[in-house]
Amino acid sequence: MRDLILVGFIGFALAAAMRYPFVGLLTWAWFTLMTPHQAAFGVYGIPLNLVIAGVTIASYLASAEFTKFKFDKITGLIIAFAGWLTLSQSFSLDPDNSAIYFDRFIKTLLFILLCAQMARDKLRFNALVWTLVASIGFFAAKGAVFTIITFGQFRVQGLPQTILEDNNHLGIAIATILPLILYLRGEASRPWLRQALLALFCLSIVAVIGTHSRGAFLALAAFGGVFWIRSKHKMSILAGLTLLMVPTIAFMPAKWTERMTTISEATQDASFMGRVDAWVINMKLAEQNPITGAGLRNSYQKEIAKTVDPKRAESAKAAHSIYFEILGGAGYIGFLLYMSMLAAAFITAWRIYLAGKKTPNDLWKSNFAFYAQISIAVFAIGGASTSMEMWDGYLIVVALIAALSGIAPEQSRKPGYALHSVRNLKLPQKYRAKKQFAKNPVSVI
């Protein structure tokens, strides 16, 4: 039954996408973030994602939107990074192995590029944010319930054979969307929706702790720290996070506490030292192949790892770091382009945040930029311990910042784009919204 429902929904969405390309993009985002086909065994193995991507791209190219392509710094860096990965693959030390990851990363960057180009008004923009939050939020809510009913004895993990299957990856992904939940809560005009998003925020924190991931816990701590520093309501933020996190941590079993305390004893932890070995191997591969690198994920190959460090090669494995994965796979230039892309998104968000505060009609842009900066900072810290450089979620945030910089002030004032601006329409009195604009979301919690 679930197979029929999934196929039927996708068929309906793709039919709509032929007329409205953005519908296809939302379907693509939902499919790549939640991977629903993994839970629908009858269609497992069918390349539905390729069908969705193909229809969306074809519809976009055939529409007038394609002629309105906007080039900005972030978009340029995305294209440049994709081009460099292509060059790196051409000089890969093991083309057959790296081709799998190259193909995956290029498709992800193509999707992100379309997100940056198509989310060019507030309605579309918020729809994409909702898709990201709802997709990851589903796993967060499910994981929180699992943690509570099992008293935290077992760790929370994602769907098998997906990038978020690993508990570390899932925990960091959930921590990354925490700021976006607060943004949507500030945008929501209905009290019940604001309360629902607050509940999701609380459940997400429980789920991060329930993953038993030290990297995710550090990402969660980074979120709390950055949010507290950036907020004007420091006492309220501190009290809210304390009331939520302290009881949750106290609820967790002793083995969770013992695992978290090993963070301060990293040099004595075999798992951490294994990661250090992988980092050294990737650094040495970059030194020997400074221009193009060794090819994506080729450092996992013992034969290649032995060429730079025979001793550490015996334990060759994932670099467990977005930075070392890119450095070893794409060389110094690829690493520079990757970091420049993240830095450009962070700086652009900062500029939008400052500019939006001066324009009441663009306050929503300022609010998103505020939370997007925190989201990127959280992922940058969490990603230092995981191989999540190909995860779509944080790259969608980068794309949204690029899209935000291209939304003109006139568009943000149009009644149809704002979630709360129904009250500005010349409709009969009984249909007019009764609620005022949501308060500045920076003051939530």
Secondary structure, DSSP 8 states (H G I E B T S, - for coil): -HHHHHHHHHHHHHHHHTT-HHHHHHHHHHHHHH-GGGG-GGGTTS-HHHHHHHHHHHHHHHSGGGGG----HHHHHHHHHHHHHHHHHHT-SSHHHHHHHHHHHHHHHHHHHHHHHH--SHHHHHHHHHHHHHHHHHHHHHHHHHHHHTTT-S-----TTSTT-SHHHHHHHHHHHHHHHHHHHHH--SHHHHHHHHHHHHHHHHHHHHTT-HHHHHHHHHHHHHHHHH-S-HHHHHHHHHHHHHHHHHHS-HHHHHHHHGGGGGGG-HHHHHHHHHHHHHHHHHHHSTTT-S-TTGGG-HHHHHTT-HHHHTT------HHHHHHHHHHHHHHHHHHHHHHHHHHHHHHHHHHHTT-GGGHHHHHHHHHHHHHHHHHHHHGGGS--TT-HHHHHHHHHHHHHHTS-HHHHHSTTT-SSGGGGS---GGGS--S-----GGG--
